[in-house]
Amino acid sequence: MEYQEKIQRLKECLCRLLEQGLCVAFSGGVDSAALLQTAEVLRRERKFPEGNLRAVLFVTRLHPPADEEDAKMQAKAMGVQLEVVRVDEFADPEILQNPPDRCYRCKKLLFQSLLDFAQANGLQAAADGTNFNDLSEYRPGLRALKELDIHSPLAEAELTKEEVRRLAAEYGLRVSSKPSSPCMATRLPYGDRLTPEKLRQAAEGEELLKQHGFPVNRVRIHGNLARIEIPKAEFARFLEQADELAAELKAFGILYVTLDMQGFRSGSMDEALKL
């Protein structure tokens, strides 16, 4: 299917949802930003009431705190009313155990909150930014979306991640090239209990690497060891700063620091599930 045909399918899907009143889960990442911007443009073009489109930002224990302010600025620039819904995943002891289906449990908790907000505001439809590529990856959270009847217009239009970035760039959205920023629980192996300390180490470690010029990175915490993932092309520059970086990472309470020779890759913790 050609790109323009996919965009037309996306618009048709969003128009149907806007007629019902649409609530969009907005994280501030490229997928949800492209989705929300398209919905707002259509709402204005088709003259749907302003109240027919609302956006919800989940503020949780498992997402970087910097995402909140950035998402608020983006929604304001789009002219969309944004509601902040705070959810504490740590209140669920099963999520804290970090099982392989943790994502399912988290999504069920988050998107039930989205539906509650939508219902309270007279909106009959809810949507998220899942794209077509996500459907072929290990994402147990998709089952929760299906059970709750959450729409994924980007995936339904078969828009890939790169096509979503293209759409965002066409709108002039500054997040069009923004790296993905998944839930911080993905920094720990399945079965390792989630604790504020471990999540803090991963978050602070990744922010440190960004400050040193490595915007695409992951800091995976394995007990008292931090496994660093960066693109292979950055290895030489990383090793030039190795002593300094190791010392600064250890200041966060990490004992050992290692560079993953396979480089940066999304979902590396899922590799253990394939063995």
C-alpha positions as CSV (number, residue, x, y, z in Angstrom):
1,M,0.0,0.0,0.0
2,E,1.4,3.4,-0.9
3,Y,2.1,6.1,1.8
4,Q,-0.7,8.5,0.6
5,E,-3.2,5.7,0.6
6,K,-2.3,4.8,4.2
7,I,-2.7,8.5,5.2
8,Q,-6.1,8.5,3.7
9,R,-7.0,5.4,5.7
10,L,-5.7,7.0,8.8
11,K,-7.9,10.1,8.3
12,E,-11.0,8.0,7.5
13,C,-10.5,6.1,10.8
14,L,-9.9,9.2,12.8
15,C,-13.0,10.9,11.4
16,R,-15.2,8.0,12.5
17,L,-13.7,8.2,16.0
18,L,-14.0,12.0,16.2
19,E,-17.7,11.7,15.4
20,Q,-18.0,9.6,18.6
21,G,-15.8,11.8,20.6
22,L,-12.1,10.7,20.8
23,C,-9.7,10.5,23.7
24,V,-6.0,10.0,22.7
25,A,-3.3,8.6,24.9
26,F,-0.5,11.1,24.4
27,S,3.0,10.4,25.6
28,G,4.8,13.1,23.6
29,G,6.6,10.6,21.5
30,V,6.6,10.7,17.7
31,D,3.7,8.1,17.3
32,S,1.2,9.7,19.6
33,A,2.2,13.2,18.5
34,A,1.6,12.4,14.8
35,L,-1.7,10.8,15.7
36,L,-2.9,13.7,17.9
37,Q,-1.8,16.3,15.3
38,T,-3.7,14.5,12.5
39,A,-6.8,14.2,14.7
40,E,-6.7,17.9,15.6
41,V,-6.2,19.0,11.9
42,L,-9.2,16.8,10.9
43,R,-11.3,18.1,13.8
44,R,-10.8,21.7,12.6
45,E,-11.3,20.8,8.9
46,R,-14.5,18.9,9.5
47,K,-15.7,21.4,12.1
48,F,-16.1,18.9,14.9
49,P,-16.7,20.5,18.3
50,E,-13.5,21.2,20.3
51,G,-14.7,18.9,23.0
52,N,-14.8,16.0,20.6
53,L,-11.0,15.6,21.0
54,R,-9.1,15.3,24.3
55,A,-5.6,14.0,25.1
56,V,-4.5,12.2,28.2
57,L,-0.9,12.0,29.5
58,F,-0.2,9.3,31.9
59,V,2.3,10.3,34.6
60,T,3.6,7.1,36.2
61,R,6.4,5.6,38.3
62,L,7.8,3.9,35.2
63,H,8.2,6.7,32.7
64,P,10.9,9.5,32.7
65,P,9.7,12.6,34.6
66,A,11.0,14.9,31.8
67,D,8.3,13.5,29.5
68,E,5.5,15.4,31.3
69,E,6.6,19.0,30.6
70,D,7.6,18.2,27.1
71,A,4.2,16.6,26.3
72,K,2.4,19.6,27.8
73,M,4.3,22.0,25.6
74,Q,3.5,19.9,22.5
75,A,-0.2,19.6,23.2
76,K,-0.4,23.4,23.9
77,A,1.3,24.1,20.5
78,M,-1.2,21.8,18.8
79,G,-4.1,23.6,20.5
80,V,-5.4,20.4,22.1
81,Q,-6.6,20.2,25.7
82,L,-4.3,17.9,27.7
83,E,-5.3,16.1,30.9
84,V,-2.7,14.6,33.2
85,V,-3.7,11.3,34.8
86,R,-1.4,10.0,37.5
87,V,-1.2,6.2,37.8
88,D,1.0,4.3,40.4
89,E,2.0,1.0,38.9
90,F,3.8,0.1,42.2
91,A,0.4,-0.2,43.8
92,D,0.0,-3.5,41.9
93,P,2.3,-6.2,43.5
94,E,2.1,-8.3,40.4
95,I,3.6,-5.5,38.3
96,L,6.4,-5.1,40.8
97,Q,7.5,-8.7,40.3
98,N,8.2,-7.8,36.7
99,P,6.8,-10.9,35.0
100,P,7.1,-11.5,31.2
101,D,3.6,-10.2,30.8
102,R,4.3,-7.0,32.9
103,C,3.5,-4.9,29.8
104,Y,0.0,-6.4,29.6
105,R,-0.7,-5.7,33.3
106,C,0.6,-2.1,33.0
107,K,-1.4,-1.4,29.8
108,K,-4.6,-2.8,31.4
109,L,-4.1,-0.4,34.4
110,L,-3.3,2.6,32.3
111,F,-5.9,2.3,29.6
112,Q,-8.7,1.5,32.0
113,S,-7.9,4.9,33.5
114,L,-8.1,6.4,30.0
115,L,-11.5,4.8,29.4
116,D,-12.7,6.1,32.8
117,F,-11.6,9.6,31.8
118,A,-13.2,9.3,28.4
119,Q,-16.5,8.1,29.8
120,A,-16.5,10.9,32.4
121,N,-16.1,13.5,29.6
122,G,-18.7,12.0,27.2
123,L,-16.2,10.5,24.8
124,Q,-17.1,7.2,23.3
125,A,-13.7,6.2,21.6
126,A,-10.2,5.9,22.8
127,A,-7.0,5.5,20.8
128,D,-3.2,5.1,21.2
129,G,-0.1,5.5,19.0
130,T,0.7,1.9,18.3
131,N,2.2,1.7,14.8
132,F,2.2,-1.2,12.2
133,N,5.8,-2.3,13.2
134,D,4.7,-2.8,16.8
135,L,2.4,-5.6,15.8
136,S,5.3,-7.8,14.8
137,E,7.2,-7.3,18.0
138,Y,6.8,-8.9,21.5
139,R,4.3,-6.5,23.0
140,P,1.9,-8.3,25.4
141,G,0.4,-4.9,26.1
142,L,-1.4,-5.1,22.8
143,R,-3.7,-7.8,24.3
144,A,-4.8,-5.3,26.9
145,L,-5.6,-2.7,24.2
146,K,-7.7,-5.3,22.4
147,E,-9.6,-6.4,25.5
148,L,-10.4,-2.8,26.3
149,D,-11.4,-1.9,22.7
150,I,-8.7,0.8,22.4
151,H,-8.2,1.8,18.8
152,S,-4.7,2.1,17.1
153,P,-5.4,4.1,14.0
154,L,-1.7,4.2,12.9
155,A,-1.5,0.4,13.0
156,E,-4.9,0.1,11.4
157,A,-3.7,2.2,8.5
158,E,-0.5,0.1,8.3
159,L,1.8,3.0,8.9
160,T,5.3,1.9,9.8
161,K,7.5,3.7,12.3
162,E,9.4,5.4,9.5
163,E,6.2,6.5,7.8
164,V,5.0,7.9,11.1
165,R,8.2,9.9,11.4
166,R,7.6,11.1,7.8
167,L,4.1,12.3,8.7
168,A,5.4,14.0,11.9
169,A,8.0,15.8,9.8
170,E,5.4,16.9,7.3
171,Y,3.5,18.6,10.2
172,G,6.8,20.2,11.3
173,L,6.7,18.4,14.6
174,R,10.1,18.6,16.4
175,V,9.7,15.1,17.7
176,S,9.8,13.6,14.2
177,S,13.3,12.3,14.9
178,K,13.0,11.8,18.6
179,P,14.3,8.4,19.8
180,S,11.8,6.0,21.3
181,S,11.5,6.2,25.1
182,P,9.8,3.0,26.4
183,C,8.8,2.3,30.0
184,M,11.8,2.2,32.4
185,A,10.9,-1.3,33.5
186,T,12.4,-2.5,30.2
187,R,15.8,-1.7,31.7
188,L,15.5,-4.7,34.2
189,P,15.5,-8.4,33.3
190,Y,12.1,-10.1,33.6
191,G,11.8,-11.5,37.1
192,D,13.9,-8.8,38.7
193,R,11.7,-7.0,41.2
194,L,11.1,-3.4,40.2
195,T,12.5,-0.9,42.8
196,P,12.7,2.9,42.8
197,E,16.5,2.5,43.3
198,K,17.1,0.4,40.2
199,L,14.8,2.5,38.1
200,R,16.6,5.7,39.3
201,Q,20.0,4.2,38.4
202,A,18.8,3.4,34.9
203,A,17.2,6.8,34.4
204,E,20.1,8.8,35.8
205,G,22.5,6.7,33.8
206,E,20.7,7.3,30.5
207,E,20.5,11.1,31.2
208,L,24.2,11.1,31.9
209,L,25.0,9.4,28.6
210,K,22.8,12.0,26.8
211,Q,24.8,14.8,28.4
212,H,28.0,13.2,27.2
213,G,26.7,13.2,23.6
214,F,25.0,9.7,23.3
215,P,21.3,10.6,22.8
216,V,20.5,7.0,21.7
217,N,21.2,4.7,24.6
218,R,19.9,2.3,27.1
219,V,21.3,1.5,30.6
220,R,20.2,-2.0,31.5
221,I,20.5,-2.9,35.2
222,H,21.6,-6.5,36.0
223,G,21.9,-6.6,39.8
224,N,25.0,-4.4,40.6
225,L,26.1,-4.3,36.9
226,A,25.0,-1.7,34.3
227,R,25.0,-2.9,30.7
228,I,25.3,0.0,28.3
229,E,23.8,-0.1,24.9
230,I,24.7,2.6,22.3
231,P,25.0,2.4,18.5
232,K,28.1,0.5,17.3
233,A,29.2,3.6,15.4
234,E,29.6,5.4,18.7
235,F,31.9,2.7,20.4
236,A,35.2,4.4,19.7
237,R,34.0,7.8,21.1
238,F,32.5,6.1,24.1
239,L,35.8,4.3,24.9
240,E,37.6,7.5,24.8
241,Q,35.5,8.6,27.7
242,A,35.3,5.2,29.4
243,D,37.1,6.0,32.6
244,E,35.1,9.2,33.2
245,L,31.8,7.6,32.3
246,A,32.4,4.5,34.5
247,A,33.3,6.7,37.5
248,E,30.1,8.9,37.0
249,L,27.9,5.8,36.6
250,K,29.3,4.2,39.7
251,A,28.4,7.3,41.6
252,F,24.8,6.2,41.1
253,G,25.4,3.1,43.2
254,I,26.5,0.8,40.3
255,L,29.4,-1.5,41.0
256,Y,30.3,-2.7,37.5
257,V,29.9,-1.0,34.1
258,T,30.0,-2.9,30.8
259,L,29.5,-2.0,27.1
260,D,27.2,-4.4,25.2
261,M,29.2,-5.5,22.1
262,Q,25.9,-6.0,20.1
263,G,25.2,-2.3,20.4
264,F,21.9,-0.5,20.9
265,R,18.7,-2.5,20.1
266,S,15.2,-2.1,21.3
267,G,13.8,-4.8,23.4
268,S,17.0,-6.6,24.3
269,M,15.6,-7.9,27.5
270,D,13.1,-9.9,25.4
271,E,15.9,-11.9,24.0
272,A,15.9,-14.1,27.1
273,L,12.3,-15.1,26.4
274,K,13.4,-16.7,23.1
275,L,15.9,-19.0,24.8
